[in-house]
Amino acid sequence: MNADEIRKLTPEQRKEKLNELRLELSKLQMQAHVGTVDNPGKIKVLRKTIARILTIENEEKRKKG
């Protein structure tokens, strides 16, 4: 998910997506610790997507404030 797609989402949709991604990330991290993760590169992608969402939320807060 790129920044343009994230900006098109409503704040509520962003929060839902953020929760979904965090849940998926925690599951993958647990699998990685056990050693059964199929695609370890997906962890990196999820972390970056979460960071993008949080960055865009902070940008919008600063614009309003």
Distance bins in CASP14 RR format, pairs under 12 A and 6 or more apart:
PFRMAT RR
TARGET T0000
AUTHOR 0000-0000-0000
RMODE 2
METHOD distances of the structure
MODEL  1
1 7 0 0 0 0 0 1 0 0 0 0 0
1 8 0 0 0 0 0 1 0 0 0 0 0
1 9 0 0 0 0 1 0 0 0 0 0 0
1 13 0 0 0 0 0 1 0 0 0 0 0
1 14 0 0 0 0 0 1 0 0 0 0 0
1 17 1 0 0 1 0 0 0 0 0 0 0
1 18 0 0 0 0 0 1 0 0 0 0 0
1 20 0 0 0 0 0 1 0 0 0 0 0
1 21 0 0 0 0 1 0 0 0 0 0 0
1 45 0 0 0 0 1 0 0 0 0 0 0
1 46 0 0 0 0 0 1 0 0 0 0 0
1 48 0 0 0 0 1 0 0 0 0 0 0
1 49 1 0 1 0 0 0 0 0 0 0 0
1 50 0 0 0 0 0 1 0 0 0 0 0
1 51 0 0 0 0 0 1 0 0 0 0 0
1 52 1 0 0 1 0 0 0 0 0 0 0
1 53 0 0 0 0 1 0 0 0 0 0 0
1 56 0 0 0 0 0 1 0 0 0 0 0
2 8 0 0 0 0 0 1 0 0 0 0 0
2 9 0 0 0 0 0 1 0 0 0 0 0
2 45 0 0 0 0 0 1 0 0 0 0 0
2 48 0 0 0 0 0 1 0 0 0 0 0
2 49 0 0 0 0 1 0 0 0 0 0 0
2 52 1 0 0 1 0 0 0 0 0 0 0
2 53 0 0 0 0 0 1 0 0 0 0 0
2 56 0 0 0 0 0 1 0 0 0 0 0
3 9 0 0 0 0 0 1 0 0 0 0 0
3 14 0 0 0 0 0 1 0 0 0 0 0
3 48 0 0 0 0 0 1 0 0 0 0 0
3 49 0 0 0 0 1 0 0 0 0 0 0
3 51 0 0 0 0 0 1 0 0 0 0 0
3 52 1 0 1 0 0 0 0 0 0 0 0
3 53 0 0 0 0 1 0 0 0 0 0 0
3 54 0 0 0 0 0 1 0 0 0 0 0
3 55 0 0 0 0 1 0 0 0 0 0 0
3 56 1 0 0 1 0 0 0 0 0 0 0
3 57 0 0 0 0 0 1 0 0 0 0 0
3 59 0 0 0 0 1 0 0 0 0 0 0
4 52 0 0 0 0 0 1 0 0 0 0 0
4 56 0 0 0 0 0 1 0 0 0 0 0
5 13 0 0 0 0 0 1 0 0 0 0 0
5 14 0 0 0 0 0 1 0 0 0 0 0
5 17 0 0 0 0 1 0 0 0 0 0 0
5 49 0 0 0 0 1 0 0 0 0 0 0
5 52 0 0 0 0 1 0 0 0 0 0 0
5 53 0 0 0 0 0 1 0 0 0 0 0
5 56 0 0 0 0 0 1 0 0 0 0 0
6 13 0 0 0 0 1 0 0 0 0 0 0
6 14 1 0 0 1 0 0 0 0 0 0 0
6 15 0 0 0 0 0 1 0 0 0 0 0
6 17 1 0 0 1 0 0 0 0 0 0 0
6 18 0 0 0 0 1 0 0 0 0 0 0
6 21 0 0 0 0 0 1 0 0 0 0 0
6 48 0 0 0 0 0 1 0 0 0 0 0
6 49 0 0 0 0 1 0 0 0 0 0 0
6 50 0 0 0 0 0 1 0 0 0 0 0
6 51 0 0 0 0 0 1 0 0 0 0 0
6 52 1 0 1 0 0 0 0 0 0 0 0
6 53 1 0 1 0 0 0 0 0 0 0 0
6 54 0 0 0 0 0 1 0 0 0 0 0
6 55 0 0 0 0 1 0 0 0 0 0 0
6 56 1 0 1 0 0 0 0 0 0 0 0
6 57 0 0 0 0 1 0 0 0 0 0 0
6 59 0 0 0 0 0 1 0 0 0 0 0
6 60 0 0 0 0 0 1 0 0 0 0 0
7 13 0 0 0 0 0 1 0 0 0 0 0
7 14 0 0 0 0 1 0 0 0 0 0 0
7 52 0 0 0 0 1 0 0 0 0 0 0
7 53 0 0 0 0 0 1 0 0 0 0 0
7 55 0 0 0 0 0 1 0 0 0 0 0
7 56 1 0 1 0 0 0 0 0 0 0 0
7 57 0 0 0 0 0 1 0 0 0 0 0
7 59 0 0 0 0 1 0 0 0 0 0 0
7 60 0 0 0 0 1 0 0 0 0 0 0
7 63 0 0 0 0 0 1 0 0 0 0 0
8 14 0 0 0 0 1 0 0 0 0 0 0
8 17 0 0 0 0 0 1 0 0 0 0 0
8 56 0 0 0 0 0 1 0 0 0 0 0
9 15 0 0 0 0 1 0 0 0 0 0 0
9 16 0 0 0 0 1 0 0 0 0 0 0
9 17 1 0 0 1 0 0 0 0 0 0 0
9 18 0 0 0 0 0 1 0 0 0 0 0
9 52 0 0 0 0 0 1 0 0 0 0 0
9 53 0 0 0 0 1 0 0 0 0 0 0
9 56 0 0 0 0 1 0 0 0 0 0 0
9 57 0 0 0 0 0 1 0 0 0 0 0
9 60 0 0 0 0 0 1 0 0 0 0 0
10 16 0 0 0 0 1 0 0 0 0 0 0
10 17 0 0 0 0 0 1 0 0 0 0 0
10 57 0 0 0 0 0 1 0 0 0 0 0
10 60 0 0 0 0 0 1 0 0 0 0 0
11 17 0 0 0 0 0 1 0 0 0 0 0
11 18 0 0 0 0 0 1 0 0 0 0 0
11 53 0 0 0 0 0 1 0 0 0 0 0
11 56 0 0 0 0 1 0 0 0 0 0 0
11 57 1 0 0 1 0 0 0 0 0 0 0
11 60 1 0 0 1 0 0 0 0 0 0 0
11 61 0 0 0 0 0 1 0 0 0 0 0
11 64 0 0 0 0 0 1 0 0 0 0 0
12 18 0 0 0 0 0 1 0 0 0 0 0
12 19 0 0 0 0 0 1 0 0 0 0 0
12 57 0 0 0 0 0 1 0 0 0 0 0
13 19 0 0 0 0 0 1 0 0 0 0 0
13 20 0 0 0 0 0 1 0 0 0 0 0
13 53 0 0 0 0 0 1 0 0 0 0 0
13 56 0 0 0 0 0 1 0 0 0 0 0
13 57 0 0 0 0 0 1 0 0 0 0 0
14 20 0 0 0 0 0 1 0 0 0 0 0
14 21 0 0 0 0 0 1 0 0 0 0 0
14 49 0 0 0 0 0 1 0 0 0 0 0
14 50 0 0 0 0 0 1 0 0 0 0 0
14 52 0 0 0 0 0 1 0 0 0 0 0
14 53 1 0 1 0 0 0 0 0 0 0 0
14 54 0 0 0 0 1 0 0 0 0 0 0
14 55 0 0 0 0 0 1 0 0 0 0 0
14 56 1 0 0 1 0 0 0 0 0 0 0
14 57 1 0 0 1 0 0 0 0 0 0 0
14 58 0 0 0 0 0 1 0 0 0 0 0
14 59 0 0 0 0 0 1 0 0 0 0 0
14 60 0 0 0 0 1 0 0 0 0 0 0
15 21 0 0 0 0 0 1 0 0 0 0 0
15 22 0 0 0 0 0 1 0 0 0 0 0
15 50 0 0 0 0 0 1 0 0 0 0 0
15 53 0 0 0 0 1 0 0 0 0 0 0
15 54 0 0 0 0 0 1 0 0 0 0 0
15 56 0 0 0 0 0 1 0 0 0 0 0
15 57 0 0 0 0 1 0 0 0 0 0 0
16 22 0 0 0 0 0 1 0 0 0 0 0
16 23 0 0 0 0 0 1 0 0 0 0 0
16 53 0 0 0 0 0 1 0 0 0 0 0
17 23 0 0 0 0 0 1 0 0 0 0 0
17 24 0 0 0 0 0 1 0 0 0 0 0
17 46 0 0 0 0 0 1 0 0 0 0 0
17 49 0 0 0 0 1 0 0 0 0 0 0
17 50 0 0 0 0 1 0 0 0 0 0 0
17 52 0 0 0 0 0 1 0 0 0 0 0
17 53 1 0 0 1 0 0 0 0 0 0 0
17 54 0 0 0 0 0 1 0 0 0 0 0
17 56 0 0 0 0 0 1 0 0 0 0 0
17 57 0 0 0 0 0 1 0 0 0 0 0
18 24 0 0 0 0 0 1 0 0 0 0 0
18 25 0 0 0 0 0 1 0 0 0 0 0
18 46 0 0 0 0 0 1 0 0 0 0 0
18 49 0 0 0 0 1 0 0 0 0 0 0
18 50 1 0 0 1 0 0 0 0 0 0 0
18 51 0 0 0 0 0 1 0 0 0 0 0
18 52 0 0 0 0 0 1 0 0 0 0 0
18 53 1 0 1 0 0 0 0 0 0 0 0
18 54 1 0 0 1 0 0 0 0 0 0 0
18 55 0 0 0 0 0 1 0 0 0 0 0
18 56 0 0 0 0 0 1 0 0 0 0 0
18 57 0 0 0 0 1 0 0 0 0 0 0
19 25 0 0 0 0 0 1 0 0 0 0 0
19 26 0 0 0 0 0 1 0 0 0 0 0
19 50 0 0 0 0 0 1 0 0 0 0 0
19 53 0 0 0 0 0 1 0 0 0 0 0
20 26 0 0 0 0 0 1 0 0 0 0 0
20 27 0 0 0 0 0 1 0 0 0 0 0
20 46 0 0 0 0 1 0 0 0 0 0 0
20 49 0 0 0 0 0 1 0 0 0 0 0
20 50 0 0 0 0 0 1 0 0 0 0 0
20 53 0 0 0 0 0 1 0 0 0 0 0
21 27 0 0 0 0 0 1 0 0 0 0 0
21 28 0 0 0 0 0 1 0 0 0 0 0
21 42 0 0 0 0 0 1 0 0 0 0 0
21 43 0 0 0 0 0 1 0 0 0 0 0
21 45 0 0 0 0 1 0 0 0 0 0 0
21 46 1 0 1 0 0 0 0 0 0 0 0
21 47 0 0 0 0 1 0 0 0 0 0 0
21 48 0 0 0 0 0 1 0 0 0 0 0
21 49 1 0 1 0 0 0 0 0 0 0 0
21 50 1 0 1 0 0 0 0 0 0 0 0
21 51 0 0 0 0 0 1 0 0 0 0 0
21 52 0 0 0 0 0 1 0 0 0 0 0
21 53 1 0 0 1 0 0 0 0 0 0 0
21 54 0 0 0 0 0 1 0 0 0 0 0
22 28 0 0 0 0 0 1 0 0 0 0 0
22 29 0 0 0 0 0 1 0 0 0 0 0
22 46 0 0 0 0 1 0 0 0 0 0 0
22 47 0 0 0 0 0 1 0 0 0 0 0
22 49 0 0 0 0 0 1 0 0 0 0 0
22 50 1 0 0 1 0 0 0 0 0 0 0
22 51 0 0 0 0 0 1 0 0 0 0 0
22 53 0 0 0 0 1 0 0 0 0 0 0
22 54 0 0 0 0 0 1 0 0 0 0 0
23 29 0 0 0 0 0 1 0 0 0 0 0
23 30 0 0 0 0 0 1 0 0 0 0 0
23 46 0 0 0 0 0 1 0 0 0 0 0
23 50 0 0 0 0 0 1 0 0 0 0 0
24 30 0 0 0 0 0 1 0 0 0 0 0
24 31 0 0 0 0 0 1 0 0 0 0 0
24 37 0 0 0 0 0 1 0 0 0 0 0
24 39 0 0 0 0 0 1 0 0 0 0 0
24 42 0 0 0 0 1 0 0 0 0 0 0
24 43 0 0 0 0 1 0 0 0 0 0 0
24 45 0 0 0 0 0 1 0 0 0 0 0
24 46 1 0 0 1 0 0 0 0 0 0 0
24 47 0 0 0 0 0 1 0 0 0 0 0
24 49 0 0 0 0 1 0 0 0 0 0 0
24 50 0 0 0 0 1 0 0 0 0 0 0
25 31 0 0 0 0 0 1 0 0 0 0 0
25 32 0 0 0 0 0 1 0 0 0 0 0
25 37 0 0 0 0 0 1 0 0 0 0 0
25 41 0 0 0 0 0 1 0 0 0 0 0
25 42 0 0 0 0 1 0 0 0 0 0 0
25 43 1 0 0 1 0 0 0 0 0 0 0
25 44 0 0 0 0 0 1 0 0 0 0 0
25 45 0 0 0 0 1 0 0 0 0 0 0
25 46 1 0 1 0 0 0 0 0 0 0 0
25 47 1 0 0 1 0 0 0 0 0 0 0
25 48 0 0 0 0 0 1 0 0 0 0 0
25 49 0 0 0 0 1 0 0 0 0 0 0
25 50 1 0 0 1 0 0 0 0 0 0 0
25 51 0 0 0 0 0 1 0 0 0 0 0
26 32 0 0 0 0 0 1 0 0 0 0 0
26 33 0 0 0 0 0 1 0 0 0 0 0
26 43 0 0 0 0 0 1 0 0 0 0 0
26 46 0 0 0 0 1 0 0 0 0 0 0
26 47 0 0 0 0 0 1 0 0 0 0 0
26 50 0 0 0 0 0 1 0 0 0 0 0
27 33 0 0 0 0 0 1 0 0 0 0 0
27 34 0 0 0 0 0 1 0 0 0 0 0
27 36 0 0 0 0 0 1 0 0 0 0 0
27 37 0 0 0 0 1 0 0 0 0 0 0
27 38 0 0 0 0 0 1 0 0 0 0 0
27 42 0 0 0 0 0 1 0 0 0 0 0
27 43 0 0 0 0 0 1 0 0 0 0 0
27 46 0 0 0 0 1 0 0 0 0 0 0
28 34 0 0 0 0 0 1 0 0 0 0 0
28 35 0 0 0 0 0 1 0 0 0 0 0
28 36 0 0 0 0 0 1 0 0 0 0 0
28 37 1 0 1 0 0 0 0 0 0 0 0
28 38 0 0 0 0 1 0 0 0 0 0 0
28 39 0 0 0 0 1 0 0 0 0 0 0
28 40 0 0 0 0 1 0 0 0 0 0 0
28 41 0 0 0 0 1 0 0 0 0 0 0
28 42 1 0 0 1 0 0 0 0 0 0 0
28 43 1 0 1 0 0 0 0 0 0 0 0
28 44 0 0 0 0 0 1 0 0 0 0 0
28 45 0 0 0 0 0 1 0 0 0 0 0
28 46 1 0 0 1 0 0 0 0 0 0 0
28 47 0 0 0 0 1 0 0 0 0 0 0
29 35 0 0 0 0 0 1 0 0 0 0 0
29 36 0 0 0 0 0 1 0 0 0 0 0
29 37 0 0 0 0 1 0 0 0 0 0 0
29 40 0 0 0 0 0 1 0 0 0 0 0
29 41 0 0 0 0 0 1 0 0 0 0 0
29 42 0 0 0 0 0 1 0 0 0 0 0
29 43 1 0 0 1 0 0 0 0 0 0 0
29 44 0 0 0 0 0 1 0 0 0 0 0
29 46 0 0 0 0 1 0 0 0 0 0 0
29 47 0 0 0 0 1 0 0 0 0 0 0
30 36 0 0 0 0 1 0 0 0 0 0 0
30 37 0 0 0 0 1 0 0 0 0 0 0
30 43 0 0 0 0 0 1 0 0 0 0 0
31 37 1 0 1 0 0 0 0 0 0 0 0
31 38 0 0 0 0 1 0 0 0 0 0 0
31 39 0 0 0 0 1 0 0 0 0 0 0
31 40 0 0 0 0 1 0 0 0 0 0 0
31 42 0 0 0 0 0 1 0 0 0 0 0
31 43 0 0 0 0 1 0 0 0 0 0 0
32 38 0 0 0 0 0 1 0 0 0 0 0
32 39 0 0 0 0 0 1 0 0 0 0 0
32 40 1 0 0 1 0 0 0 0 0 0 0
32 41 0 0 0 0 1 0 0 0 0 0 0
32 42 0 0 0 0 1 0 0 0 0 0 0
32 43 1 0 0 1 0 0 0 0 0 0 0
32 44 0 0 0 0 0 1 0 0 0 0 0
32 46 0 0 0 0 0 1 0 0 0 0 0
33 40 0 0 0 0 0 1 0 0 0 0 0
33 43 0 0 0 0 0 1 0 0 0 0 0
37 43 1 0 0 1 0 0 0 0 0 0 0
37 44 0 0 0 0 0 1 0 0 0 0 0
37 46 0 0 0 0 0 1 0 0 0 0 0
39 45 0 0 0 0 1 0 0 0 0 0 0
39 46 0 0 0 0 0 1 0 0 0 0 0
40 46 0 0 0 0 0 1 0 0 0 0 0
40 47 0 0 0 0 0 1 0 0 0 0 0
41 47 0 0 0 0 1 0 0 0 0 0 0
41 48 0 0 0 0 0 1 0 0 0 0 0
42 48 0 0 0 0 0 1 0 0 0 0 0
42 49 0 0 0 0 0 1 0 0 0 0 0
43 49 0 0 0 0 0 1 0 0 0 0 0
43 50 0 0 0 0 0 1 0 0 0 0 0
44 50 0 0 0 0 0 1 0 0 0 0 0
44 51 0 0 0 0 0 1 0 0 0 0 0
45 51 0 0 0 0 0 1 0 0 0 0 0
45 52 0 0 0 0 0 1 0 0 0 0 0
46 52 0 0 0 0 0 1 0 0 0 0 0
46 53 0 0 0 0 0 1 0 0 0 0 0
47 53 0 0 0 0 0 1 0 0 0 0 0
47 54 0 0 0 0 0 1 0 0 0 0 0
48 54 0 0 0 0 0 1 0 0 0 0 0
48 55 0 0 0 0 0 1 0 0 0 0 0
49 55 0 0 0 0 0 1 0 0 0 0 0
49 56 0 0 0 0 0 1 0 0 0 0 0
50 56 0 0 0 0 0 1 0 0 0 0 0
50 57 0 0 0 0 0 1 0 0 0 0 0
51 57 0 0 0 0 0 1 0 0 0 0 0
51 58 0 0 0 0 0 1 0 0 0 0 0
52 58 0 0 0 0 0 1 0 0 0 0 0
52 59 0 0 0 0 0 1 0 0 0 0 0
53 59 0 0 0 0 0 1 0 0 0 0 0
53 60 0 0 0 0 0 1 0 0 0 0 0
54 60 0 0 0 0 0 1 0 0 0 0 0
54 61 0 0 0 0 0 1 0 0 0 0 0
55 61 0 0 0 0 0 1 0 0 0 0 0
55 62 0 0 0 0 0 1 0 0 0 0 0
56 62 0 0 0 0 0 1 0 0 0 0 0
56 63 0 0 0 0 0 1 0 0 0 0 0
57 63 0 0 0 0 0 1 0 0 0 0 0
57 64 0 0 0 0 0 1 0 0 0 0 0
58 64 0 0 0 0 0 1 0 0 0 0 0
58 65 0 0 0 0 0 1 0 0 0 0 0
59 65 0 0 0 0 0 1 0 0 0 0 0
END
